[in-house]
Amino acid sequence: MGKFTSSKKTYRVDPLGLNLPNNGFDNEELDTADNLSGIVAGGVVGATTDGNLIMNEDLSQSITDPIKLLDLISSSETVERDFAFRTISEFVLENESFTQELIKPENIRKIITRLVEPDVQIRVSVIGTFRNLTVVKEDICETLINLDILTPLLSNFVQGINFIKTLNEKDMKQQKSIETQHVLIQAVALINNLCEVSDKGFSIVSKECKSILTTLFEVLINNSIFMPELIMNISEFLTVVTDDNNELNATINNELMLQLFNIIKDSTTMNIRLKTLISTIILNIGQLYNKELVIQNITPILLSTFQFNSISTLNSDLLKSLNSAKDAKLKYDQLVAEQTDDNNNNNNDEKMGMDENSNNNNNDNNIEEPIDESKPITSTVDETIKKTPKNIIKNAAADLVQECEKQFKNQNEEWKDSLLAQQSAIELFVNIVSDAQQQQPDDSNPYDDDDDKFLDIEDGETEQSQQILSNISKFIISTPLCQYLIELLNSIVNFDSTEFGKLNIELLPNISSIRILQKRAMTCLSNLLITFIPKEENVQKILWDLLMKIANKSFTTNDIDIIEMTTSSLWSIMRTNSNIGFTTEIEIKNLVELAIKSPNSIKTNLIGIIGIAGQKPYCQNILKEVAMFLLQCLNKDLPADIISESLNSIFDIYAEPNVNNIVKEVSLIQHLDAFVPIIRNKIKTDKKKLDRALLDRLDESRINLSRFITYKKSQK
């Protein structure tokens, strides 16, 4: 239930290995589009003074024939294997032709054997290579599983987890503990990627996890002593492996669940994304016991993610940090350019001086200056240059560039974590609301050839199921979720993301994330509005205006999903309050023209809206056009929901005697008479293909059709 789309990250090489403290992957788990401009100090792309690396570009560029790397991975020399895998892990992300060579089965098998490499750094790079490969070529996952990557990979996973569970906080500073966690960070991320794509992989991993699931929970409970990246990766993995996996989930007892819940409930310092991930795990497992209670307990945690405002934070803190980094880089470049000009001028002056004084120098060639032989000449020169005022200023500027870019990077990571937490919470609410609206499935087929009995069948389990689900719906309605979604969507809709992206291209990945968030929020709001519409008219008006803004923007971008959701929500509001919404004839005329061109999923919603608006006095002059459109929708080849809604709209608009002149003009009754046997035949033909609710709706429309024809014929 709690599964949601993860944000897959890639492994990037650590150039200094795992030997230095604080030099790990905790700052290297970056999205592929993360780099602002690279660190520019000293002219080393991607290298920082604190030992972190964004991209090992110098290493990659030094390889003239990347294919030779595949020979080095089997070298007996540890240094050569280390070099090979560090470089291969980068090439997977950057060199498509190399990747095509790499994915040949014989090469994959060679690399899989290195998953048990005794050298930890090499093993990390090997797992990181496969991790990157599953990101850039998702379809490779099945091949990897068929080549038995999971046996050595799960061995690393299980052994590592069983080792770190025995450690205390003091032990975490030991080298072996650090190395083990680095291996686990990559291994868990790779296993997660495989499970998300492959059902076979999911099944294999689920069986293996039975023995360590309790241990994984204990690691999360003691999360503060482990590397944050490891805890985050384990949490992401558990959201996937516990999704719809009752056999595995049953191995977790209530006590562990309660301990984990108390950790996230009471913590004031835990990363909000981590809280959301753990809430998902608790929901996945907790619904085995008391789903309703679990939802009530985690909802406040999920709602807390709405405290983050992605637009205001992007527009203020993050943009300010970005501009500071860009300004610092510009000043540094200016200093470098000025120094280059000065050096060129000095070289010219020196050359001229040498020509003028060449004779004097020859005369004085017997005079020797004292030389400090304790230092090499080049070292003395370098130190002299470094101590010049301009170099001191330039070095300070380089330090400022690093500081500003590091600040931007950290703030950007915090922004992404907060947005992902909010998106995950919204996706959980989507699942909760959708599940609350579903009835218990009925595998039996209650329909026989006598279609007059369609509506006489009752499901004995339906009443109980609906009661349970309605309790969850009532609880969700009682929360401020709807208000939060409206505020979130309003902030996004009123933000000119296109113009912002043009002015700040470095933040385009953030804009893409916001657009994904908007779609998730719109899905949640649309599902929520199916369950209830706020009673307050001012809230209804705010909702209507918001949905119209989103719909208008979506029509310009042809976003079918958003259009379908907004039109469905507008229709829901009009069903609750028919006095809200469209007020002019031209608006309804445009809706008819739009419905004619729309795909079926949108057409159904527009027909429903037209059916309500068509009853208003301002539509009298276009009722003929409306009738002709609705009759066109009575086609046996169209989906059942379109037919049903078209008939319902006809019943609502043309029932009263004052429109009988239109009814006669378009021969409405004659067309409907001819459609009676067609709809009866469609029900018989499709009754085994349609779901129960839709079949009942279509059959109800059939019954009402006969009644409507009789009623209209009785009118004088």
N, C-alpha and C positions, 0 to 999 in steps of 0.2 A: 504493500500500500504506500509505503513512504519513499519509494524509489524516485529519484529525480535525476535529470541529466547533470553529470559532473562536468567540471571545467578541467579538462586534461592538461597537465603541464608536462614539460620536458626536462630531461636530465642534461645539465651542462657541465663541462669538464672543470674539475678543480685542479689547477696547474701545479699546486704544491703538495698534492697528496694529502694523506690523513695524519701526517706526523706532527703537525703543529696544532696546539690548542686553539680553539675558536676559529679554526680554518676548516669549515665543513660545508655541508650542502644546505645549511639552514638559510643562507642568503642566495642560494643558487636555484631554488625551485621557481623559475620564472616562466611566464607565458612567452611564447615565441615572438610576440610583438612588443615585448616590454622595453627594449633598449631605447633610451632617449637619444643619445648621440654617441654612446661609448664614453669611457673615461679618457680625456684627452691629455692629461698631464704627462709630460715626458714623451709624448708621441706614441705611447704604447696603447693600442686599441684594446679596450676591455679590461686592462689590468689596473688594479687599484693598489694603493700603498698598504692596505690592510690585508692583502693576500687574496681578496675575492676576485672572481673572474666571471665576466658575463659571457665572453666568447673567446675561445682559444684560436683567434684568427691567424696569428703568425704561424702557429703550428700547422694549420690547415693549408695555408698558402705555400708552405715549404715542400709540399708533396707534389712532385711532377707527375707521378703515375700512381693514383690512388689504389689501383687494383693490386699493386705490390704489397699493400697493407695486409691483404688476405693471406699472404705467405708468412708475414711476420707474426701472425697470431699463434702460429705453431712453433715459433722459435723457442729454443732451449734457454735463451737469455731472458730473464725477467724484465730487464729494462726495455728490450725490444717489444715484448708482448704488451708491456704497459704503454709504451709509445703508440703501438698499433691500435689498441682499444680506445685510448683517449681520443685519437684522431678519428677512428671509425664512428664513434658515437656522435661526433660533430658532423661528419660527412653525411650521415643518415638524414640529417635535417636540411642539408644544404646542396647536396650533389645527387640529383635524381638518377643520372646514369650509373653512378657508383651503387646507389641503392638497388637498382635493377639487377646488378651483378651480385650484390650481397644476398638477395632473397632467393638465389638458386638453392635448391635443397642441400646440395653438397656443402655449400658455404654455411648455411644455417646449422647443419649438423656439427660442423667444426666449432662453431661459436657456442653451441649448446654445451659441448663437452667442457667448455671453460667456465661454466656456471659453478663448478666445484674447484675453481682456481684457488690455490692456497694463499696467494698474495691478495690481501683484502682490497687494495686500490684497484687491482685489475678486475677482481670479481665485481666490484661496484660499477666499473666502466662497462663490463660485459652486460650486466643487468640493465644498466642505463641505456646501452645500445638497443636492446630489445624494447625497452620502454619507449624510446624515441621512434622506433620502427612501428610500434602499434599505434602511435599517434599520427604519423604521416601516411601510413598504409594500414588502415583499419582492417582491410580484408585479409591481412596476413595472419590474423589471430588464429583462424582455424588451421592454417598450415602449421603454425608453431605448435599448437596443441597436438596435432596428428604426428608431429615429429618428436613428441614426448618432452616438451620443454618443462611441463609442470612437475615432473618427478624431481629433477635437481632443484627447481625453483622452490617448490614446496618444502623440500628438505632444508634449504636455507631459511625459509620462513619459520618452520616449526622449531628448528634448532635454535634460531635466534630468539624467538619468543620465549622458549623454555629457559634460555640462558638469562635474559634480562629480568625475568620475573623473580629471580633469586636475589637480585641486587637491591641495595638500599641507596639512599641519596649519596653517601660518601663514595660508594663503589662507582658511581656514574662518572667520576673524574678519571677513572682508569682507562688506559689506552684501549684495552680489549672491549670495554663497554662502549666507548665511542665508535670503534670500528664496527661492532655488531649492529649498532643503531643505524649507521650509514648504510650497511648492507640491507637492513630491514626497510629503510625508507624507500629504496629503489625496488626491492622485491615486492613489497606490499602494493606499491603504485602499479607495477607491471601486472601482478595478479589481478588487481582491480580492473585494469584495462581489458584483460582477457575475459574476465567474468561478465563484463558489461556487453560484450559482443557475442560471445559463444555460449550457447546453452550447454554444450558438452563440457566446456571449461567450468562453467558454473556448477555443474553436477559433480565434477571431480573435486573441485575446491570445497564444496559443501561437505562432502564425505570426510575429507581430511580435516576440516575445521571442527568437527564434532569433539575431537580430543583437546582442542585448545581454545574453544570459544569462551569458556569460563576464564581462562587465563587472559584472553584479550580484554574481557570486561574488567578484570583486576588491574590491567595496565592502564585502562582509561580512568579507573577510580583513583589510581596513584599518578595521574597524568603529570603532575607538577615536577616530578623528578626526571622525566624523560625529555628528549628533544621535541620541541613543538611540532616540527614537521612530521616526525614519526607518529605522534598522537593524531595529527590531522589526517594522515594517510590511513591509519588504522580505522579511524572513524568513517572516512569515506568508503573504505572497503566493507565495513560492517553494515552500512546503509544498503549496500548492494547485495551482500550475501544473505542478509536477513529478510530481504524483500520476498514476500509470498513463499516462505520456506519454513513451514510449521514444524517439520521434523527436526530441523536444526534448532529452531527457536525454542523448542520444548526443553532443550538441555539447560536453559537459563532459569534459575529459580527466582522467586519473588524478592528474596533478600538482596540479591545482587542488583536487580532492577531498581529497588528502592534506594540502595546505596548510590548507584549511578545517578538517579534522578536528584537526590539530595545534593550531590556535587554540583550539578548545573543550576539547581534552584538557589543554592546559598552563595555561590561564587559571585563576587563583584569584580573580579579581574579576568575571568576566563574570556577568551576570544569569542565574540558573538557567533561567528560562523561555526566554531566548535560546539557551542551550545545547541545550535540548530541541528547539526549533524547528529549529536547524541540524542536530541529529542526525536529525530527520525528513527533511530535504532530502537528507542523505547517504545515508540508507536508500533513499529513492525512486530516487536515481540509481545508487547503488552496487550495487543488486541486478542491474543489467545486467551487472556484471562478476563479483563474487564475493559473493553474498548472504550466505552463511554467515559469511564473514570480517567483513563489515560489521556484522552483528548482534553478533558477538562483541566487536567494538571499541566499539560505541556502548552496549552494555548497561551497563557500569559507570557511564557518564554518566547513563543513564536511572534506574538504581537509586539514584543519589545524591539524586534528588528525594524519596525516602522519608525523608530526614533531617528534612524539614519535617513537623511535627505540627500540623495545622490546628486541632485541638480545643484542645490545651494553649495554643497561641499566641493563639487567640481568647479563651480563658477568662482568660488572664493579661495579656499585654502589650496586646493590642488593647482589651480591656474596660477595663483601667486607664486607657489613653489616652482612651477615650471618656468615662469618668466624670470625668476631669480636665477635659475640654472642657465637659462639662455643668455641673460645679461652677463653673467660671470664668464660664460664661454666666449661671448663677443669681446669682452675686455681682455681676456687672455689672448685671443687671436690678434687683437690690435697690438698688444705688447710684443708678441712674437714677430709680427710684421715690422714694427718699429725697430726692434733689435736687429732683424735681418738687414734692414736698410742701413743701420748704423755700421754693422759689420762690413757691408759692401763698401761703404764710404771710407771706413778705416783702412780696408785692404787697398783701395785705390791710392789713398794718401801715403801708405807705407811703400807702395810700389814706386811712386814718384820720388819719395825721399831716398829710396835705395839707389835710384838712378843718379840723383844729384850728388850723393855722398859716396859713390862707389870708389872714387879716387882717394878720398880721405880715409876711407876704411882700409884701403890697400896700404896706405902709409902707416896706419896704426895697427897693422895686423899682429905686431909682436906684443901688444899690450893685452894682458889676460885679466878677465874679471874673475873674482872668486866664485866658486861654484859649491853649493851645498850638496855634497855627494850622498848625504843621508836619505835624500828623497829622489825618486825618478823625476826627470825633467817634465814629463807629461803630467805627473801628479801635481807638481808645483803649479803648472799652468792651469790645470783644471780647478784647483782650489782658488787661485787668483780670480778666475772668471766667475766662480760661484759667489765670491765675496763682493763683486761689483754691485753697486746700488741697483742697476737695472735688472740684474739677474735675481737679486733678492726680491724685487718687486714682482718679477715674472713668476718666481717660485711660489710666492704668496698668492698670486692670482691662480696658479694651478691648484694650490691647496683649496682655495675658495671654490673652484669649479667642482672638485671632488666632493667637497662638503655639501654644496648645493644640489648636485646630482644625487648624492646619497640620501639627502633629505627628501627630494622629490620621489625617489624610488620607494623609500619607506612609506611616505604618505600615500603613494599610488597603490602599494600593496594593501595598506589598511583600507583604502577606499574599495578596492576590489573584494576584500574579505567581507566588508560590511554589505556590499551590494549582493554578493553571492549568498550571504546569510539571509538577506531579505527575499531574494529570489527563491531560495530553498523553502523558506517559511510559506511563501505564497503557493508554491507547488504542493506543499503538504496540505494547505487549506483547500486547494483545488481537489485533491484526492478525497479529503474528508467530506466536502460538500457533495461531490459526485457520488460517493458511496452512500451517503445519506439519502440520496434521491432514488437509488435503485431498489427495486423489489427483489424478493427472493426468487431465483430462477425456478421455473417449473418445467421439468423435462418431459412431462407427459403432454400428449396432444389431445385436448378436450374437444376438438372440433370434428364433427362428422359431416356427412354429405348434406345434412339438412341445415343450411346456414341460418335458418331462423332461430336456431338454438344457440347461436354464437354468444349472445349476451347472458345466457342462463347459467353459464359455467362459473363456479366459484372455486378459488384456491384456498383450501383450509389453512395453509401456512402464511398467507399473505397478511392477514390482520396483525399477527404477532410481529412479523418482520417490519411492517410499516410503523408499528408503535415504537419499536426500538430505534429505528432510523429517525423518526420524527423527533425523538428526544434529543438526539445529536443535532438535528437541524435547529431545534428551538434554542439549544445552548449557543450554537454559532451565531444565530440571529441576535442573541442577547449581548454579544460582545461588540466592541467598536470596529470590527473588521471592515464592515461596509464603509464606514466613515474614513478609515485609514486608506482604503483602496481608492476612494474618491479623491482624497487629498494627494495621494501619490500620483495618480493619473493626471490630475490637473496640473501638477508641477511639471510633469513630462510634456504634456500637450502644449503648455504655454512657453516651452523652451525651444528656441530655434536651433535645433541640433545641427542642421545642415550648415548654417552660417558659422556656428561655433566651430564645427569641424574644419571648415575652410581656413579659419584664422588660426587654428591650433591643431595642426595635422598630427602632432605627437600624441594627442588625446583621442584620435579616431577609434582605437580599440575600446576606450571608455564609452564613446557614443554608441558603438555597436552593442555593448553590454546593456546600456540603458534601453535600447530598442527591444532587446530580448526581454528585459524586465517588464517593459510596457505590455508586451504580448502576454506574458504570464499573468500580470495583474488584471488585464482585460478578461482573460479566460476565467479567473477566479471571480471577478465581479459579475460576469455574465452568468456563471453557474449559480452564484448567490441570488441573483435577481429572478432566477427560475423558482427558487424556494420562497422568496418574499420580496415585496417592494415596500420601502419605508412609507409609513402612513402620512408623514408630514409633507404638505404640498410644497413647501419651500425646498425640502430635500429632493423631492421628485423633480422640481424645476432645475435644481443644480445638476442632478443626474442627467436629465434630458439635454441640457446645454453641453455638458461634458461629452456625452455619447455622440451628439451631432458634430462636435468638433473633431472627435476621433474618426467618425465615419467619413466626413468630408476630406480629411487628410488621407485616409486609407483609399478612397476612390481615386485620388490623384496618383497614389503609388501602386494601385491595383493589388493591395494586400487582401486577398480573398478571405483569409482566416479572420482578420480583424473586422472586415465588413460583415461577415456572417455573425460574429459575436455582437457587434454593435446593433445590427438590425434586429437580432433576436431580443436584445435587452430593451430596445425602443418599443418593440411589440409588447414585451412584458409590462412595461410602464403604462402603455395605452390600455392594456386589458384591465389594469387596476384603476386608472383614471383616464377615461375617454375624453375628458375636456382638456387634457394637456397635449401639447405637440403641434401638429400641423394645423394651419388656420386658413390656408388659401387654396383656391382651385388649381392654380398653377403648380403648387407643391405636389398635389396628388397626381396631376397629369404627368409630372416628371417622374414620380414613383412608378407609374404604370410603364412608362418608356424604359425606365431603369430595370424593372422586373422582366420585361420582354428579353432584354439582353443578358440578364444575370444567369449564373449557373444555378442549378437546382437548389442547392443548400441555401442560397441567398433568396432565391425566388419564393420559397415557402414563407420566409419571414416577411417579405414585402407584400405578399398576398394577404397575410394576416393583418398587416398594418392598413392596407387598402380596405379590407373588410370592415375595419372600425371607422376609419376616416370617411369612407364612402357613405355612411349614414348621416353625415353632417349636412346642413342646408347648403353650405357653400359648394358642395359637390354636385348639385342637381344638374348643372349644365354639361357635366362630363360623364353622367351615368351610362350613356350609351357606349362610350369608349371603354369604360370599366367593364361593362357586361361582355363586350366582344372579347376583351382580354381574358376574362375569367372562363368564358366558354372555350377559348383556345387551350386552356389548361386542363380541360376535361378530355384527356387523351389517355387511352389504355396503356400506352408505352411510357408515360411519365410515372415518376415515383408515387407511391401511395399517399405520402404526406402532402404533396402538391395537390393531388386530386381532392383529398379530404378538406384541405384548407380552402380550396377554390369553391367547393360546394358550400362550406360554412359561410364564406363571404357572400355568396349569392343569396343564401337564406337570410342573412342579416340585412343586406342592402335592399333587396327587392321583395321583402315580405309584405310591406304595407300597400294599400290600394293606390296611394298617391303617385306611385311610380309605374302603374299598370300600362301607361302609354309607352314607356320604354320597354317593358316586358313584351308587349305586342310587337313593337317596332323591330326588335332583334329576334323575335320568335323564340323567346327564352324557354317557354314551357315545352315547345316541340323538341328543342334540343335536349332538354332534360329528360323528356319521355324516352328519347332514343338512347340516352345514356344509362337508363336503368338496367337493361340486360348486360351492358358492358361492365358496369361496376360489380354486378353479381358474379359474372364470369371471372373478373379479376380477383375477387376475394377467394373463389374456389381454386383458382390457379396458383395464387401467391400465398395461401394460408400457411403453407409449410415453410415458406421462406421468410415471412415477415415476423418480427418479434410480437409478443402478445399485445403490448400496449398499442402499437401502431395498427395491428389488425383489428383491435376493438374500435379504435377511432374510425377506421375506414368503414367498418360495418355499421357503426352508429350513423355515419354520414349517409350510408345506403338507406337505412331506415328513415332518416329525416328527409331524404330526397323524395321518397314516395309520399310522405306526409305533406311536404311542401307543394308538390305537384297537385295533390288533392285540394289543399288549402287555396292555392291560387286559382284553380278551376272553379272553386266555389264563389270566388269574388265576382261581383257584377261590374 
